[in-house]
Amino acid sequence: MISYEPFWKTLKDKSVTTYTLINKFGISSATIDRMKKSKGISTMKINDFCEILDCTVSDIIEYKKD
């Protein structure tokens, strides 16, 4: 299962809020909601987060065995 736990830690570490992602960077609230509910997002969105947060994919997602 893909987990977004690293994403929430990265946001906290970089002092970025979901409000900032939505209003400054144009990330849709639906994308944030999907991540909160552990649903899939596109690789393009993962790429966007990596650019915005200046991080790697492993700072956004990780694989956890069920």
Secondary structure, DSSP 8 states (H G I E B T S, - for coil): -EE-HHHHHHHHHTT--HHHHHHTT---HHHHHHHHTT----HHHHHHHHHHHT--GGGT-EE---
